[in-house]
Amino acid sequence: METKTCAECGEPILGRSDKKFCSDYCRNAYNNKVNREAKNLIRNTNNHLRKNYKILSDLNVTGKTTLPKSKLTDHQFDFNLFTSIYTTKNGNTYYYVYDQGYLKLENDYYLLIKRE
């Protein structure tokens, strides 16, 4: 009979024939290594979305505010990250970070709104 070794540490495995790891520690360590890149991408994206949301919330205290693009860029707002897009019948496109939205207006101004 062939002795199986742990996929993480290489130690011999005792017990069931379908086991891949010698312990829960090795199983967790192996899966953390395998999923590290995907988890980092998700964590970083969520952090950027959280930052965008905070910027919109802080600048839009009344629920509807117009301000220049420079105000958003001064706070390092990332226009490439948002959670949804809504296009009106008139063709206006609102970008949302959860319930905080923005619409590009003329002359580099933006309308900030909060979805009810």
N, C-alpha and C positions, 0 to 999 in steps of 0.2 A: 504494500500500500504506500502511495506517495504522500509525503508530509507536505502540507500546504504551509506557506509562509505569509505573514502579515503584509498587506500591500503598502503599509506606511513604514514600519520599522524593520521588517524582514525576519522577525522572530517566528518560531514555529507556532502554528495555531492548534489549539486543543478544543475539542467539542464537535459541534455539528460539521458535517462535510461541506455545507454551503457557506460557511463563514469566510469572510474576506479579511477580517481584522482581528487582532488578538485582544483588543479592549475597546471600550467606548472612547477613550482618549484618542487612540490611533484612528478610529473611524471619524471622529470629529476633526482631528488635525488634517486628515487626508481630504475630507470634503471641504474644509475651509480653504485649503490650497487650490483645489480644483475650481471653486466658485469665487475666488478672490477678485478677479478682474470684473466679472459681472456685478458683484456686490459693490465694488468701488464705483463703477459707472452709475449704478442706481443711487448710491449714497451721495455722490457728487452732484448728480442731476437734481435730486430732492433738496440738497442744500442750496443750490442756485435758485430753484423755484421758491423756496422759503424766503430767500433774500429778495427776490423780485416781488413777492407778495407783501413783504414788510415795507418795501419802498412805496408800492402803490397805496397801501393802507395808510402809511404815515403822511403821504402827500395829498391824499383824498379824504380829508376828515369830514367833509360835508356830504359825501355821496356822489357829487358831481362837480368836477373841477377842470378848468382848462389851464394848461401851463406849457411853456416852451420845452422842446426836446432836451435842451441843455440842462434843465432841472433834473430830468431823469438820468442823463448821462453823467452828471456830477455825482450822483449817488451810485454810479456803476450799474445801472439797470441793464439787463441783458435782453435785448429785443428778440433774440432767437429762441428763448425759452418761455413757453406758455402752455397751458393745459387744454385750451379749446379755442375754437374760432367760431364766430357767429356772423353770418352775412345777412343783412336786412334785405327787404324787398327792393329798397332803393339802391342796393349795391354797396352799402357801407360795410366794411369788414371790421368787426370788433375782435380783439384778441383778449383772452381771459387767462388770468392766473387764479384758478379756483373761482371765487366770486368777485374778484377785482378785475375790471376790464379797462381797455384803452382803445381809442380810435385815433388814427392819424388824421389831422386836419391840415388846412393850408398853412403855408409859411412856417413849417417845422413846429407846429403846435400840436398838442395832444389833448384829447378829452378823456379824463379819467372818470369811470363810473363804477358803482357797486351794484351788482345784480341782487335784486330782492328775492 
